[in-house]
Amino acid sequence: MALFVGVVEIDCGTLILIGLLTRLAITPLLVDICAALYSTKIITLAQIAVWSTPHETRPDISMLFGPVFPLLVGRSNELRVRSTSLRIWR
């Protein structure tokens, strides 16, 4: 299981950094993050105090919402943005 998670994170992270298949690469990462949240935080919610779990979950929730923005927006076209901003200033 750890090998699968490592391969998914490295391969999909590389695809996102390069900008290839961004939306397709984010989907397995979201599944991976949700599985990690379930296995580490949701299950411990019943075992440990209710008030400490939201405090410990904040970074994980932030990591969950991080890939949602590129999923909605897609790949950024820096060259197009730079060229249009140069045209405005000329």
C-alpha positions in Angstrom: 0.0 0.0 0.0 2.8 2.4 0.9 4.5 1.7 -2.5 1.3 2.5 -4.3 0.8 5.8 -2.4 4.4 6.8 -3.0 4.2 6.1 -6.7 0.9 8.0 -7.0 2.2 11.0 -5.1 5.5 11.2 -7.0 4.0 10.6 -10.5 1.0 12.8 -10.1 3.0 15.6 -8.4 5.5 15.5 -11.3 2.7 15.8 -13.8 1.2 18.7 -11.9 4.6 20.5 -11.7 5.2 20.0 -15.4 1.6 21.0 -16.2 0.7 17.9 -18.1 -2.7 16.3 -17.5 -3.2 18.5 -14.4 -6.9 17.7 -13.8 -6.4 14.0 -14.4 -3.4 13.9 -12.0 -5.2 15.7 -9.2 -7.9 13.1 -9.0 -5.8 10.3 -7.6 -4.1 12.8 -5.2 -7.5 13.8 -3.8 -8.4 10.2 -3.3 -5.1 9.7 -1.6 -5.6 12.6 0.7 -9.2 11.6 1.6 -8.0 8.0 2.4 -5.3 9.4 4.6 -7.8 11.7 6.4 -10.2 8.8 6.9 -7.5 6.4 8.2 -5.8 8.9 10.5 -8.3 11.4 11.7 -11.9 10.2 11.3 -11.2 6.9 13.0 -9.3 8.5 15.8 -12.2 11.0 16.3 -14.2 8.2 18.1 -11.2 7.1 20.1 -9.6 10.4 21.2 -11.3 13.5 22.5 -13.6 15.3 20.1 -11.9 18.7 20.7 -8.4 17.7 19.8 -9.3 16.2 16.4 -10.3 19.5 14.6 -7.1 21.1 15.8 -5.0 18.2 14.5 -7.0 18.0 11.2 -6.4 21.7 10.1 -3.2 21.0 8.0 -4.8 18.0 6.4 -7.9 19.9 5.4 -5.6 22.6 4.0 -3.9 20.0 1.9 -7.2 18.7 0.8 -8.3 22.1 -0.5 -4.9 22.8 -2.1 -5.5 20.7 -5.2 -9.1 21.8 -5.6 -8.1 25.1 -7.1 -6.0 23.7 -10.0 -8.8 21.1 -10.5 -11.3 23.9 -11.1 -9.0 26.3 -12.9 -6.7 23.8 -14.8 -3.2 24.5 -16.1 -1.9 28.0 -16.0 -0.7 29.6 -19.2 2.1 31.8 -18.0 3.3 32.7 -21.5 -0.1 33.9 -22.5 -0.5 35.9 -19.3 2.9 37.5 -19.7 2.3 38.4 -23.3 -1.0 40.0 -22.7 0.4 42.0 -19.7 3.2 43.2 -21.9 0.7 44.4 -24.5 -1.1 46.4 -21.9 2.0 48.2 -20.8 3.1 49.1 -24.3 
